Amino acid sequence: MTGRRSAHWTDSSCGEPVDTDFFSHVNETELAKTLWLLDISAAILRIVMKSSISRAAFLLFLAPTCALAATSVVNMSHYDLVRPDFGAMRREGIVGVIHEASYPPFTRDPKYLDRQMSALQAGLLWGAYHYGNGSDPIRQADHFLSIVSNAWMQANPVTRPNAGVLLVLDFEKNGHYPGGSMRPAQAIAFIERIHERTGVYPGVYSGEYHLAQVLNSAQVNPAQRRTLTNCWLWVANYSKEPRATAPWSYWALWQYTGDGKCRLPRSAYPIRTANMPKAELNIFRGSRSDLTEFWQRRAWDPAGGKPRRESERPLTAEL
């Protein structure tokens, strides 16, 4: 079974025991040379095998998180013009959907409510994001929560998951909505307002470059950094796994493709799900069961009465 030789050494041609007297006819010098060569060959083989094992272990250690995880979250907005098949998404392994709820100037995403209903009916977890701009952050937060709360109250209580709605601030360079880009101080004010009204901290979404240039800069003081790290990080990079995540120590959700843009191998990083050929897809740092637990811990339930109080420990202590 193991492929080892039998302890009884036989000649493979006839099955008879080998005549060990044969070695008495061999020149001792030649025999010594042969044995020496055998020893050298065995030593080289051991080195090669050890090197291969070490190299394999090293490569496994360096393997990106995505090699151990799977696409599990899709994000959407009114720009996605298809009628999404949420049932097919779930069958393909999608766990949750994070949809745009509001964008400048204080506009409700017209697709938000209908898609919330359909996604919940299909058994998917639900999240909402607000696309921030440079206007009053308190008003932005209040408008965002109003949209999320009103839509949630219209959902069938039977299909509403206990987790509630996962909230996110979309903090990126604003080049196509009015009002300019949201500044770090405004993002902090938005986050604190969300926490004040809901008892939970939202996630923060940003591209890796914008994150490094803006939120990890001299514009952000230590107190603001502490507020940010109470949130969870969702970062976009279509070329490789994100590395620059400060002031967070790591990302919780990674968007690796959007609108068909993805410079990663399609076999491991698909760009479509269900009937959406150019979806915005994301990998969670952890298993699908970890994601469900994360969602339950971080989401806001607008129908839950009093705001739920959440530990203000940094995300680094959670996962």
matplotlib code that plots the C-alpha trace (Angstrom):
import matplotlib.pyplot as plt

x = [0.0, 2.8, 4.9, 7.8, 9.9, 9.3, 11.8, 12.7, 14.8, 14.3, 15.4, 12.5, 13.2, 12.6, 11.5, 14.5, 16.7, 19.7, 23.0, 24.8, 28.1, 28.0, 29.4, 32.4, 33.6, 33.3, 36.4, 36.3, 37.3, 34.5, 32.1, 33.1, 32.8, 29.3, 28.2, 29.6, 27.7, 24.5, 25.0, 25.5, 22.3, 20.3, 21.5, 20.7, 17.2, 16.6, 17.6, 15.3, 12.4, 12.9, 13.2, 10.0, 8.0, 9.4, 8.6, 5.1, 4.5, 5.8, 3.6, 0.6, 1.4, 1.5, -1.7, -4.2, -7.3, -9.4, -7.9, -9.5, -12.8, -15.6, -17.7, -20.6, -21.9, -23.2, -23.7, -26.1, -27.6, -30.0, -27.3, -27.8, -30.6, -31.4, -34.1, -31.9, -32.6, -32.0, -33.1, -30.3, -27.8, -28.6, -28.2, -24.8, -23.6, -24.4, -25.3, -26.2, -26.9, -25.8, -27.8, -27.6, -30.4, -29.6, -27.2, -26.7, -28.6, -30.8, -32.2, -33.8, -32.5, -35.6, -34.7, -34.0, -37.5, -38.5, -35.1, -35.2, -38.5, -37.3, -34.0, -35.6, -38.2, -35.3, -33.7, -30.8, -29.4, -29.9, -27.7, -27.9, -25.3, -25.3, -23.1, -21.7, -20.9, -19.7, -23.0, -24.3, -23.3, -26.0, -28.7, -27.3, -27.3, -30.9, -32.1, -30.3, -31.8, -35.3, -35.2, -33.8, -36.4, -39.4, -38.5, -37.9, -41.3, -42.9, -41.3, -43.2, -42.2, -42.1, -39.3, -37.4, -34.3, -33.6, -30.2, -31.8, -30.0, -26.2, -25.4, -22.6, -21.1, -19.8, -16.8, -15.1, -14.2, -17.4, -17.1, -20.6, -23.1, -23.5, -21.9, -18.3, -16.5, -17.1, -14.2, -12.9, -14.4, -17.8, -17.5, -16.8, -19.8, -22.0, -20.7, -21.3, -24.8, -25.6, -24.2, -26.2, -29.5, -29.1, -26.6, -24.4, -21.4, -21.8, -19.2, -17.0, -16.5, -13.6, -11.2, -7.8, -6.0, -8.6, -8.4, -4.6, -4.6, -7.5, -8.5, -4.9, -3.6, -2.7, -6.3, -7.4, -6.6, -6.2, -9.8, -11.2, -9.1, -10.6, -14.1, -13.2, -11.9, -15.2, -16.6, -15.8, -13.8, -15.1, -12.4, -12.3, -9.3, -9.8, -6.2, -5.1, -6.0, -5.9, -3.0, -3.2, -6.0, -4.9, -6.3, -7.9, -5.6, -7.4, -10.4, -13.7, -15.1, -13.3, -14.9, -12.7, -14.9, -17.3, -19.0, -17.0, -13.6, -11.4, -7.7, -7.7, -8.1, -11.7, -11.5, -11.1, -12.7, -15.9, -17.5, -21.0, -23.7, -27.1, -28.4, -26.0, -23.0, -21.1, -21.9, -20.1, -18.9, -17.3, -15.3, -15.8, -12.9, -14.2, -16.7, -20.3, -21.4, -18.9, -20.5, -24.0, -22.8, -21.0, -24.2, -26.3, -23.8, -23.3, -26.8, -29.5, -33.0, -35.3, -38.3, -36.4, -37.7, -35.0, -31.5, -29.4, -26.2, -23.1, -19.6, -17.4, -14.3, -12.3, -13.0, -9.5, -10.8, -13.8, -12.7]
y = [0.0, 2.4, 1.5, 0.3, -2.7, -6.1, -6.9, -10.0, -8.7, -10.6, -10.4, -8.9, -11.1, -14.4, -13.9, -15.8, -14.4, -12.4, -14.1, -11.9, -13.6, -11.5, -8.5, -10.5, -10.4, -6.7, -4.6, -3.0, 0.4, 0.4, -0.7, 2.1, 4.6, 3.3, 3.6, 7.1, 8.2, 6.6, 8.6, 11.8, 11.2, 10.5, 13.7, 15.8, 14.2, 15.1, 18.7, 19.0, 17.5, 19.7, 22.8, 21.9, 21.5, 24.7, 26.6, 25.2, 26.2, 29.6, 30.1, 28.9, 31.5, 34.2, 33.1, 36.0, 35.8, 35.5, 32.1, 30.9, 32.8, 33.2, 35.9, 36.4, 40.0, 42.0, 45.8, 47.6, 51.0, 52.6, 52.4, 48.6, 48.6, 44.8, 43.2, 41.1, 37.5, 37.4, 33.7, 32.7, 34.8, 33.0, 29.6, 30.8, 31.5, 35.2, 35.9, 39.5, 42.6, 46.2, 48.7, 52.4, 54.1, 57.8, 60.0, 63.8, 66.0, 64.2, 61.8, 58.5, 55.6, 54.7, 51.0, 50.7, 49.7, 47.2, 45.4, 45.3, 43.5, 41.0, 40.3, 39.7, 37.4, 35.4, 35.0, 37.4, 39.7, 43.4, 46.4, 50.1, 52.7, 56.5, 58.2, 61.2, 64.7, 68.0, 69.2, 69.1, 65.6, 65.6, 66.2, 63.6, 61.0, 61.8, 61.6, 58.3, 56.8, 58.0, 56.2, 53.0, 53.1, 53.8, 51.0, 48.5, 49.2, 48.3, 44.9, 41.8, 41.1, 37.4, 38.0, 40.6, 39.0, 39.6, 41.1, 44.3, 46.5, 46.8, 50.6, 52.0, 55.4, 55.5, 57.8, 58.4, 61.1, 62.6, 63.4, 63.0, 64.2, 67.8, 69.1, 68.1, 65.4, 64.7, 65.8, 63.6, 65.9, 65.6, 61.8, 61.7, 63.8, 61.5, 58.4, 59.9, 60.9, 57.4, 56.0, 58.5, 57.6, 53.8, 52.6, 51.0, 52.3, 52.1, 50.6, 52.9, 52.2, 53.7, 52.9, 51.9, 54.9, 57.4, 55.8, 56.2, 59.7, 61.1, 59.1, 58.1, 61.6, 64.6, 65.8, 63.1, 63.6, 60.8, 61.2, 61.0, 57.9, 56.2, 57.0, 55.6, 52.3, 51.7, 51.3, 48.4, 48.8, 48.0, 48.8, 48.6, 47.4, 45.8, 44.8, 43.0, 42.3, 45.7, 46.3, 50.0, 50.0, 52.4, 53.7, 50.2, 47.2, 45.3, 45.2, 43.3, 43.5, 43.8, 44.9, 43.3, 44.1, 46.8, 47.4, 44.6, 46.1, 43.5, 42.7, 39.5, 35.9, 35.2, 31.6, 32.8, 36.3, 36.1, 39.4, 38.2, 36.8, 35.4, 37.6, 40.5, 40.2, 43.1, 43.0, 44.7, 41.7, 41.4, 39.0, 38.9, 38.1, 34.9, 32.1, 32.6, 31.7, 34.4, 36.9, 36.1, 36.6, 39.8, 41.1, 40.4, 42.1, 45.2, 45.8, 48.2, 47.0, 50.0, 48.0, 47.1, 50.0, 51.6, 52.0, 48.9, 49.7, 48.3, 47.9, 50.7, 48.5, 48.8, 46.3, 44.8, 43.0, 41.4, 39.0]
z = [0.0, 0.7, -2.3, -0.2, -1.2, 0.6, 3.3, 1.3, -1.6, -4.8, -8.4, -10.3, -13.4, -11.8, -8.2, -6.8, -4.0, -5.1, -4.7, -2.2, -3.0, -6.1, -4.1, -3.2, -6.8, -7.1, -6.6, -3.2, -4.6, -7.2, -4.5, -2.2, -5.1, -5.9, -2.3, -2.1, -5.2, -3.7, -0.5, -2.5, -4.6, -1.5, 0.2, -2.9, -3.1, 0.6, 0.0, -3.1, -1.3, 1.8, -0.4, -2.3, 0.9, 2.3, -0.9, -1.0, 2.6, 1.9, -1.1, 0.9, 3.6, 1.0, -0.7, -0.8, 1.4, -1.8, -2.4, 0.8, 0.5, -2.1, -3.6, -1.2, -1.5, -4.5, -4.4, -6.6, -7.5, -9.9, -12.5, -12.7, -15.3, -15.3, -13.2, -10.9, -10.3, -6.5, -6.3, -8.8, -6.8, -3.7, -5.4, -6.7, -3.1, -2.7, 1.0, 1.0, -1.2, -0.3, -2.3, -2.8, -0.8, -1.3, -3.3, -3.8, -3.7, -1.1, -3.7, -3.0, -5.2, -7.2, -7.4, -3.6, -2.3, -5.0, -4.9, -1.1, -1.3, -3.9, -2.2, 1.2, -0.5, -1.9, 1.5, 1.1, 3.8, 3.0, 3.3, 2.3, 1.4, 1.1, -1.5, 0.4, -0.9, 0.6, 1.9, 5.5, 6.8, 9.6, 7.1, 4.8, 7.6, 8.6, 5.1, 4.6, 7.7, 6.8, 3.5, 5.0, 7.8, 5.6, 3.1, 5.9, 7.5, 4.1, 4.0, 5.0, 8.6, 7.7, 5.1, 7.1, 8.6, 12.2, 11.3, 10.0, 7.5, 7.2, 6.9, 4.8, 4.0, 0.4, 0.9, -2.5, -4.8, -6.1, -9.8, -11.1, -8.4, -7.3, -4.0, -4.4, -2.4, 1.2, 3.5, 6.4, 9.0, 7.3, 7.1, 10.9, 11.6, 9.4, 11.2, 14.6, 13.6, 12.4, 15.7, 17.8, 16.1, 15.6, 18.2, 15.5, 13.5, 9.7, 7.3, 5.3, 1.6, -0.3, -3.1, -1.8, -3.3, -2.0, 1.4, 1.6, 0.3, 2.4, 5.4, 6.2, 6.1, 8.3, 7.8, 10.3, 13.9, 16.5, 17.9, 14.3, 13.6, 16.7, 15.4, 12.0, 13.4, 15.2, 11.7, 9.5, 6.2, 2.7, 0.2, -3.6, -5.7, -9.2, -9.6, -6.4, -2.8, -0.9, 1.3, 2.3, 4.8, 7.5, 9.8, 9.9, 10.3, 7.6, 5.3, 6.1, 2.6, -0.7, -3.9, -6.6, -9.7, -10.8, -14.1, -15.7, -14.6, -13.1, -13.8, -11.9, -13.2, -14.2, -12.9, -9.3, -9.6, -11.7, -12.9, -13.3, -11.0, -12.0, -14.9, -14.2, -16.7, -15.2, -11.5, -8.6, -6.5, -3.2, -1.0, 2.8, 5.0, 6.5, 5.8, 4.8, 8.3, 9.6, 7.2, 8.5, 12.1, 11.1, 9.5, 12.6, 14.9, 12.7, 11.2, 12.3, 12.8, 12.1, 13.5, 16.7, 18.9, 21.0, 19.4, 20.0, 21.9, 20.5, 21.9, 20.7, 20.5, 17.2, 14.4, 14.9, 18.0, 16.3, 13.7]

ax = plt.figure().add_subplot(projection="3d")
ax.plot(x, y, z, "-o")
ax.set_aspect("equal")
plt.show()
